[in-house]
Amino acid sequence: MKALHTTLRSLSGITALALTFTLGLSIQAQNTKKTAPAPAKAAAPAKSAAPAAKTSATQNHAGGGNSGAHGPTTSGASASHGPTTGAAHTGPTTANSGHTPTSTGVGARPSTTAPARTAAIAGRPGAIPGVTHGPLAHPPARGEMERSSPNGVARMRPDGRPADVHNARLCVDVHHNLANGGRRIERVRPDGVRMVSERGRAGYIGRPFAYRGHDFERRAYFDHGRSYNRYYGAYGYRGYHMHVYAPGRYYPRGYYAWAYRPWGAPVRYGWGFRGSPWYGYYGAYFTPYPVYATPSLWLTDYMLSQTLAAAYQAQADASAGAAQPAYSGPPVPPEAKQMIANEVQNDLALENQQAVANQQQAVADIRSSSVARLMEDGKPHAFLAGQEIDVVDANGLECAITDGDIVELTSKPGPQDTTANVTVLASKGGKDCARNSQVAVGLDDLQEMDNHLREQVDAGLQQLATQQGKNGLPAAPADALGAPTDTVVAQAAPPPETNGAQELAQQDAQGSAAEQEVLSSSAAPGANPSAPSSDDLFKPQN
């Protein structure tokens, strides 16, 4: 009964959000001199019971933009979204308000046409001279040591193993994850193209391009034999060079209205992943809702399932298939899931507004969906981790935020801060940051976490469009069934990378030599200072 009342209170917040969405559409219509099909007043959500036993059915989906299939399958193999920055940040810098998670809605982020390009996007200030991005741009955790060499710098963990290595000669950064044993390699080529690879995860080649005076990045992802593109707008914020997700296509406005409003009655949906290996591993952490009164709750479970399936696959690849004990800790708190559902509602309203701009061949305001805007709206926000981010807690100790963890931002960082204090709402034990602890997360990492949520919302919308009217889901109305339209940004993006998968595989193989070049030349006295030759590594690509 207590869980029932909690669910009803949560859903009442969604009803309020539906009214906010309706008002927002009306204002947007007045501003654009066009008539917007505002959603009808939301019906009172039906009661939902406490989460029940896990159900089954399998599904796949395609990523946003011009993407390929992506998501958990019956085998548990799954794609991952674009990598986030695995940074070891300094501890919390400002007092946190100690906000208790609630199930009330968070206001939607407004969107307008884009302003002029930022005059200069600078690197963020670093703890090491000459290092302006990546984990080494932040002070070390307690007990970590930094060792310099003629070719770069390395940061060593207390156990003597490297956490981060920066090869200045080759413009290569290597980060070793604290929790899952993964290794992330990033290289910036002389032509400005970024190449990011990580064991078991989707690597990407980020190629910058300009459109109508704005800077963007097209990321060509390659993951377990599949490839797909995603798009990101570039903007500067507090010395960071940030990339914010820009959808590759938009749906008809009737579809966003249908996906935003509560369904007429709660529906049951069989997900089909009960027999998947990833669910056997994470089943104690994640339990789907037994029924869905709103699409946002369905999308929330969709995002968590995709994220955890990708995490399982990455761990399996990083450990070379070695068996791992299944998670046996506490589940995701229902309040944390509801906060993610609130963020989904916000993103649906935002994307609906951006779709209007796209119909007018306009570029949506990049900052309207950015962390910079979230910092200024005075509301708490929840973030879902889509990849490991190594951070520092209030005691100066390193811990990890891993796939499927949920954190909450409750206070605005100080004017000079390049990190934000967040409270960990859901984590999985081990080397993960403890629940209810405060940790400092880099603003670029927060942006990538928000990108992950928006990417998964778009992927979920595509899956919802294919599943509507099936497997217990209600059928969408006629005005919601039109084909999606490619965005003007996607149409202006560079062509796909023809040999991207091979280039990323080569980078991953050669990363060890680039790392060893720095580690060997910064060795302790008496050690062999010679390094393997890497003069032929990472030659510029055409």
N, C-alpha and C positions, 0 to 999 in steps of 0.2 A: 504493500500500500504506500509506503514511503517513497519507493522508486516511482510509483505511478504519479504521485503528486509532483515529484521532481520533474518528471517528463512533461506533465501538463504545464508547469511553470515555464519550462524551457520553450515549449511550443508556442506559448502565448507571446514570447519575445519575437518569434518568427512572424506571427500575425502582425505585430507592430511594424516589423521590418517591411512586410508586404505593403502596408499603408505608406511607409516612407518611400518605397520604390515607386508606388503609384504617383505620389506627389512629385518625385524626382523626374519621372517621365513627363508629367505635365509641364514642369518648368523647362525641361529640355525642349519640349515642343514649342513653347513660347519663344525661346531663344533662337531656335532654328527656323521659325516661321513655318514649321511643318506639323502635321497632326500625328501625334504619337499614340499608338494603340495601348493606352494605359490599362494594366490588368484590373480586372474587377476586384471589388473588395474581397479580401481573403475570407473564406469560410473558417469558422472556429475549428481548430484542429481536433481530430478525434483522439480519444484517450489511447495511449500506448502502454503496453505492459512492460515489465522488466525484461532485460535481455534474456533470450532463451538459448536452447542448445544450438550448436553450429549446424548449418544446413549445407546443401551441396548443389552444384551445377557449374559448369566452367565457362569462362568468357575471356575473350580477347578484345583488344581495342587498338585503334590506330592513334598515333600521336598527333598533336596539333600541327597545323600548317600542312605541308606536303609530306606527311610522315607515313611510315610503315607501321605494321602491327606492333603493339607494345602492351605488355601486361602479363599477369600470371596465367599459366596454362595448366593443363592436367599434370604435366610433368614438373611443375613448379618453376621452370625456367622463365625468367622474366627480364624485361628490359629495365634500364634505369634512366632517370632523367639526367640532364646535364650536371656535371660535377659542380659541387660547391667548393669554396676555398676552405681547406682543412687547416685552420689557423690556431695557433696557441696564443691566445690573447692575454693581455694583462687583466688582473682581477677587477672586480667592480669598482667604479670610480665615483659614483654618486649614490646617495641614499635612495633605496627603493621604497616605494610607498607601502609595500606589503599588501597589495591588493588581493582580495580573495576572489577566485574565479567565480563568475556568475554566468547565468544562462541568458542574460538579456542581450539584445542585439547590439552590434557595433555599427555605427553609421557608415553608409556607403561613401566611397571616395569619389568626388566629382571629377568630371572629365571635360576638357575643352580642347579646342584646336591648339596645336603645339606652338610654343613661343620660339623666338630665334635661337639658334644654336648657342650653347655655352661658349663663351669666348675662349676659355682655356681650361682643359681638364688636366689637373696636375696629379702627380703621384701622391700617395698619402705619406705623411711623415713616418719615418721608421726608427727602430731602436738601434739599427746598425747603419753607419754612414754608407750611402750609395744604394741601399736596399729600400725601394719605395713601394713594393707590393709583396703579397704572399705572407706566410707565417712569420718570416724573419723581420717583417716590418713592425712587429710588436715585441715588447719586452718579454723576456723568458719567464717560465714558471719557476717556482722555488726549486733549487737544486740543479737547474740546467746550466750548462757551461757552453760558452762560445769560443770557437777556435778559428783563427784566421789563417789564410794561406795566400800565396801570390795569385791564385786563381779564383778565390772566393772565400766563403765563410761557412762554417758548420755549427749547428746548435746540437749539443749532446744531452741526452736525458741522464738522470742520475745513475742509471744502470750502465752507462757507457755507450749505449746505442744511439745512433743519430736520429734526431727528430726531424731536422730540416737541413738541407744542403743547398747553397746557392752557388752555382758556377757562373761567375761574372763573365768569363771569357766566352762561354757558349750561350749565355742568356738562358740557362736552364735552372729550374727550381725543382727540388725533390722533397716531398713530404711523406714521412712514414706515420701511418695512423696509429694512434695509441691503443685502440680497442680491438680492431678486427684484423690487424696485420697487413692491411693493404698499403700500397705505395702509389702515390700520385706524382706524375711528372708533368711539368708545364714548361713549355718553351715558347718564347716570343721570337719569331723570325725577323730578319731585317726588313721585310716588307710589311711588318705589323700584324701578320697572321699569327694567331695563338693556336698552339697544339697542346691538347690536354689528354693524357692517357692514364688509366688506372686499372689495375688488375681486377678482372671480374665485372667491370662496369663499362658503361657506354663512354667511349672517348669521343672527342670532338675536335674539329678544325674550325676555329672562329675567324671568319674573314670579314674585315671591316668594309663598310660601304656607306655612301652618302645618298640621301634622297631628300630633295626639296630643302636643302640647307640643314638637315639633321643627320646626326651620326648614328649608324646602326651596326650590328654585328649579326651575320648569318652563321649559325653554328650547324655544321654538318656532322651529325652523330652517327657513330658506327658501333653496333652492339650485337655480338654473337651472330654475325652474318647478315644483320639487317642495317639499313641506313634510313635516316629521316632528317629533315631540316627543321630548325626553330630559329626565331628571330628575336632580337633584343635591341632596345634603344639605349644609347649611351648618354650619360649625363654625369656631371661633376657634383660631388657633395662632400664637404669637409675634407678636401684633399684626396678623396677616393675617386677612382675611375669606375663608375658603377654601370651595370648592365641590367635593365629591367625588361622583363618578358613582354613581347609584343605578339599577340595572336597572329597566326598565319591565315586564319579565315574566320569569318563571322557567320552566324546563323540568322535566319529571319527574326525580326523582332517578336513575332508571335511565339517563337520557340523559347526565347529568353523569358517572356512573360509566363509561359506554361511551366518552365523549369523553376521559376521563382516562387510561384504561388503554391500554397498547400494543395495536395490532392483532395478530392471530394471525400474520400474515406481512406483509412490506413490500408496499405497493401503489403502482402507478403512476397518475398522474392528469394528464390533459391540461388545462391551464389555459385555453388558447384565446386568450391575449393576444399571441401572437407577432407578429401583424400590426397590433397597435394602435400608434398614434403614440407613446403614452407609453412603450411598451416599446422602441420603436426608439431613444428618447432615453435611457432609463435601463438598457438591457439589459446594459451593461458593469458597472453597479453592482449589479444584482440578478439572480441566477440561481436559479431554483427548485431545490429538491432533486429528484434524479431519481426517488427512491422515498420513501415515507413509512411508517416503522415505527410512528409514533404520531400521533394526531390533533393533538397540540400542535405538531408540526413542520409539519403541513398548515396549521394556523391561523396559524403564524408567517409562512409564505409568503403566505397570504391577506392578512394585515395589511400586509405590505410592498407587495404589489401594489396594494392599495386606496390606501395612503398615497401612493405614487409616482404613481399615476394622477391622484389629486386634485391633487398638486403640479404635474403637467404642465398640467392644465387651468387652474389658477390662474395659472401663468406665461404661458400663451397669452393669457389674458384681460388680464393686466396689461400685456403687451407689444403688445396689439392685433393679435395674430396674427403678429408678426414672427418670422421663422425664427431658431431658436437652435441652435448647434452641439451635437451629441449629447455626452453625458458619455463621456469616454474614460479615466477614471482607474481606480484599483484597485477591486475589488469589496468588498462587505461581508465582513469577516472571518468565517469560519465560527464562531469562538468567540463573536463578538457575536451572531450569529443564535441560537446555542445558549442564550445568556443570556436572550434574549427568549423562547425556547421554555420556559425554566425559569419565567419570570414568568407565562407562559400557564398552566402547570401550577398555579401558586399561585392564580391567579385562578379556575380551574375549581374547586379545592377550596373557596375562599372563597365562590364563588357557590352551590355546593351547600349549604353551611351556611346561607347567607342564605335559600335557598329553603325550608329547614325552618322558619325563623322566619316566613316569609311564609305558610306553610300554617297556622300558628297565629295568623294575623292580627296578628303582632307586627312592629314596625319594627326591621330589622336595625341593629346598632350602626354609626352613621355613621363613626366613627373606625376601625373595624376594617379598612376598605379605604382608609384615608387615608395620605398621606405622613407624617403625624405618627406613625403606627404603624410605618411603614418605618424612620423615623429611630431607633426605639428597639429594633429587633430584632437589631442587631449584625451583620447580614449585608449583603454587597454586593447591589445591585439595579441592573438595567438599565432604561432608559427609551427609548421610541421617540418621536421628535418627529413631531407631526402637523401642525405649522404653524411658520412661522419665529418664532424667539425670538432677539432680539439681546442679546448678553451681552458681558462683559468678561473678557479672559484674564489670566493671571498678570502680564503686562507692562502692564496697564492699557489695552490696545487693544481696540477693539470688533470683534467677529466674530459670525457668525450660526450658529445651529443651525437647520437647515432640515428640511423634511419628509423622513422616511426616515433621518435621522441617528440614531445610537445613542450614548447616553452611559451611564456607569456611576457610581453613587454608592457610595463605599467607606468613607467616614468620616462620623460624625455631626457636624453643625455645632456651633460653640460655643454656649453658653447664650444669648448675646445676638445671635447671627447671624440675619439674615433672608434670607441666601443660603446655598447649599450648594455645596461644591466637587465637581465631577464631572470625569471623564476622558472625553474624546471617543474612542469606539471606532471609529466609522464616520462619515465625512463625505465631501463631494463636491467639495472643492477650491474655488477661486475665493475668495469672501468667507466661505465656511464656516470655522468654527474648525478648525484643523489637527488631524489625527489624533494621538492620544496627548497632546494639550495639556490643561491643566487650566483650567477656566473656572468662574466663579461664576454660578449660576442661582438666581433667586428661588424661594422655597419654593412660592409660588402657581403659578409656571410649571412646577415639577416636578409639582405636583398635577395640572395640566392635561395634562401629558405622560402621567401614569399614567392619567388619565381616558381619554385617547385610546386607550391600549392596551386598557383594559377595554371601551370602546365597540366597538372592532374585534373583540375576542374575542366579544362578544355577536352582532355582525353575522355573524361567521364561523360561530358555532354555528347561526345560522338558515340560512346557506347550506349548512352540513354536513348539517343535518336534511333539506333538500330534495334534496341530492345523494347521500345515503346509498343504497347499493345501485346506484349509477349511475356510469358513466364510470370504472370501476376501483375505486371506494370500496366497502368492505364494507358489508353491510346491518346496520342497528342491530337489537338484540334487541327483542322485543315490549314489554318494560317501559320502553323508551326512546322509544316512538313516540307517547305521549300528547300532546295539544295543550298548548302553553305557557299559563301562567296569568298574567293581569295582576297586578302587585304592588299592595299596598294603597296605596302612595304614588301610583302612577299613577292609581288609581281616585279618589283624593282631590284630584288636581291641577286647577287652573283649566281652563276650556275653551280650545280653540285660538284663536289670534289670527285674526280674520276678515280684516283688511286688513294683515297683517304684512309681506308682500312689498312692498306699496306704501309703507308707512311706512319700511322700511329703505332702499328706493330713494331716497326723499325725503331721508332723513338723509345718505346718501352724496353726494347732489347738493348739499346745503346745508352739508356739512362744510367745503368750501373757503372759504365766507364766514366761518364761525366761526373757522377757522384764520387767515384773512387779517386778521380783526379784531385778533387778538393781534399778529401779525407786523408789521402796519402801525403800530400804536401803540407798538411797541418798536423802531422802525427807528432806524438810526444817525443822528446829527446831519446835518441838511441834506436828509434824505429826507422824502417826503411822509408825515406822520403820520396822515392821514385813513384811515379804514377803511370798506369798504362797509357799508351799513346791514344789521344782522342782527337788528333788534328783533322781526321776525316769524318768526325761525327757531325751530324746536324748541318750538313752543307745547305746553303740556301736553296729553296725550291723555286721553280718557275711558277 
